[in-house]
Amino acid sequence: MSDEIKKPWLLIVEDDYENQSFMVMFFKRKFNVETCDSAETFYERIQIQNFDAMIMDISLRGDKDGLEITREIRSRNDELKDVVIVGLSAHAFQKDRENAMRAGVDEFLTKPVPNKALYAAVVDTLRKKKNIIVE
């Protein structure tokens, strides 16, 4: 069995390409990583691949933001409803955290987030929620 098969799948939903590129570089050693920058590309990606975890930018540009996408994911009746979602936002107000948690994120972090904290949030939540161990 190759290392590629063992890696969990991570979808980074982020409309800032610099942030997207950085996260891909940071996670690609331990995860199979895909990216998207809008609700439209998000729905294309989930038709092609089953993801174990997502990093969801709360303030996406376009027709739907990360909160709306998260609510839609959680209301589904398929395997996607249980995906790990780590919400990211540039807004650090308590109300933003509460809205994100109500929408269904498993973890909520504010940007800029230290690399180790983001990695730990994804890995720890995968272990707790889906019993997936990232090696």
C-alpha positions as CSV (number, residue, x, y, z in Angstrom):
1,M,0.0,0.0,0.0
2,S,1.5,3.3,-1.0
3,D,1.7,6.5,1.1
4,E,-0.7,8.2,-1.2
5,I,-3.5,5.8,-0.4
6,K,-3.1,6.4,3.3
7,K,-3.2,10.2,3.1
8,P,-6.6,11.8,4.1
9,W,-8.2,14.1,1.5
10,L,-8.4,17.8,2.4
11,L,-10.3,20.5,0.5
12,I,-9.1,24.1,1.0
13,V,-12.0,26.5,0.3
14,E,-10.3,29.8,0.1
15,D,-10.7,32.7,-2.4
16,D,-7.3,34.3,-1.7
17,Y,-4.8,32.5,-3.9
18,E,-1.8,33.4,-1.8
19,N,-3.4,31.8,1.2
20,Q,-4.5,28.9,-0.9
21,S,-1.0,28.3,-2.2
22,F,0.6,28.5,1.3
23,M,-1.9,26.0,2.8
24,V,-1.3,23.6,-0.1
25,M,2.4,23.7,0.5
26,F,1.9,23.3,4.2
27,F,-0.5,20.3,4.1
28,K,0.6,18.4,1.0
29,R,3.2,16.2,2.8
30,K,0.5,14.6,5.0
31,F,-2.7,15.1,2.9
32,N,-4.0,14.8,-0.6
33,V,-5.0,18.4,-1.1
34,E,-7.5,20.0,-3.5
35,T,-8.5,23.7,-3.6
36,C,-11.4,25.8,-4.7
37,D,-12.2,29.5,-4.5
38,S,-16.0,29.8,-4.6
39,A,-19.2,27.9,-4.0
40,E,-19.4,27.0,-7.7
41,T,-16.0,25.3,-7.7
42,F,-16.7,23.8,-4.3
43,Y,-19.7,21.9,-5.7
44,E,-17.6,20.8,-8.7
45,R,-14.9,19.4,-6.4
46,I,-17.3,17.4,-4.1
47,Q,-18.8,15.7,-7.2
48,I,-15.3,14.3,-8.0
49,Q,-13.8,13.5,-4.7
50,N,-14.9,12.5,-1.2
51,F,-13.1,14.6,1.4
52,D,-12.2,13.8,5.0
53,A,-11.7,17.4,6.0
54,M,-12.2,21.0,4.8
55,I,-10.7,24.3,5.6
56,M,-13.5,26.7,5.0
57,D,-13.0,30.4,4.5
58,I,-16.0,32.0,6.0
59,S,-15.9,35.2,3.9
60,L,-15.9,33.8,0.4
61,R,-16.6,36.2,-2.5
62,G,-19.5,35.3,-4.7
63,D,-23.1,34.1,-4.3
64,K,-22.5,32.0,-1.2
65,D,-20.1,32.5,1.7
66,G,-18.5,29.7,3.8
67,L,-21.3,29.8,6.4
68,E,-24.0,29.1,3.7
69,I,-21.9,26.2,2.3
70,T,-21.3,24.8,5.7
71,R,-25.0,24.9,6.5
72,E,-25.8,23.1,3.2
73,I,-23.2,20.4,4.0
74,R,-24.6,19.7,7.4
75,S,-28.1,19.4,6.1
76,R,-27.2,16.7,3.6
77,N,-28.2,13.1,4.0
78,D,-25.0,11.6,2.7
79,E,-21.4,10.9,3.8
80,L,-20.5,14.6,3.2
81,K,-22.6,15.8,6.2
82,D,-20.0,14.3,8.6
83,V,-16.9,15.9,6.9
84,V,-14.6,17.7,9.3
85,I,-14.8,21.5,8.7
86,V,-12.4,24.0,10.2
87,G,-13.7,27.5,9.6
88,L,-11.3,30.4,9.0
89,S,-12.2,34.1,9.3
90,A,-10.5,37.4,9.4
91,H,-13.2,38.5,11.8
92,A,-12.4,37.9,15.4
93,F,-15.6,38.9,17.1
94,Q,-17.5,36.5,19.4
95,K,-20.5,36.8,17.1
96,D,-18.5,35.5,14.2
97,R,-17.4,32.5,16.1
98,E,-21.0,31.8,17.3
99,N,-22.4,32.1,13.8
100,A,-19.7,29.7,12.4
101,M,-20.4,27.2,15.2
102,R,-24.1,27.4,14.6
103,A,-23.6,26.8,10.9
104,G,-21.8,23.6,11.7
105,V,-18.0,24.1,11.7
106,D,-16.1,21.8,14.0
107,E,-13.4,24.3,14.8
108,F,-13.2,28.1,14.2
109,L,-9.9,30.0,13.9
110,T,-9.2,33.6,13.1
111,K,-6.7,34.8,10.5
112,P,-3.8,35.1,10.6
113,V,-3.6,31.7,12.3
114,P,-0.2,30.1,13.2
115,N,0.7,27.2,11.0
116,K,0.9,24.8,13.9
117,A,-2.5,25.8,15.2
118,L,-4.2,25.3,11.8
119,Y,-2.5,21.9,11.3
120,A,-3.4,20.8,14.9
121,A,-7.0,21.9,14.4
122,V,-7.4,19.8,11.3
123,V,-5.5,16.7,12.6
124,D,-7.0,16.7,16.0
125,T,-10.6,17.1,14.7
126,L,-10.1,14.3,12.2
127,R,-8.9,12.0,15.0
128,K,-11.7,12.9,17.4
129,K,-14.6,13.0,14.9
130,K,-13.6,10.4,12.3
131,N,-10.9,8.3,14.0
132,I,-8.5,9.2,11.2
133,I,-4.9,9.3,12.3
134,V,-2.6,11.5,10.2
135,E,1.0,10.1,10.2
